[in-house]
Amino acid sequence: MKPGLVKGTSASFTVTVTEDMLPAFDGQVVHRVMSTVSMIYYMEKAGRHVILPYLDEDEEGSGFAIDIKHVGPAVVGQEVTFTAVCTEVTEKRVVCDVTAETSRNRVGIGSFTQAIFNKQDMARRFRELQDQIDSEKQEA
């Protein structure tokens, strides 16, 4: 990784809750608020924004662990600000505290850990797995 990623490095952005962010199972909307799945997606995206400027050309990040609590609602049309703050950096891991907040309430809190990999090694591992799966399907 490039130098400069330290505890306290942060990234934030704001999204507006839309219909496609609502929790739905088998086509049925459960609640007219931002789903936990959507919230986690944007928390992970915020964490990714923290590492992107520091990845070397041959590096990539991948989600490794996430520990999130969905603590409040965000309704359609409401803006939610997602923030990730780096709390730990090692050669192979970056940990961020992540939050989701509206102007009225906190929506989510937690932590997100990203593993840092060599791009070529990661691509090779994925290819090998895909080859194994394809081979098993052909034998079936």
Secondary structure by P-SEA (a helix, b strand, c coil): cccccccccccccccccccccccccccccccccccaaaaaaaaaaaaaaaccccccccbbbbbcbbbbbbcccccccbbbbbbbbbcccccccccccccccccccccccbbbbbbbbcaaaaaaaaaaaaaaaaaaaaac
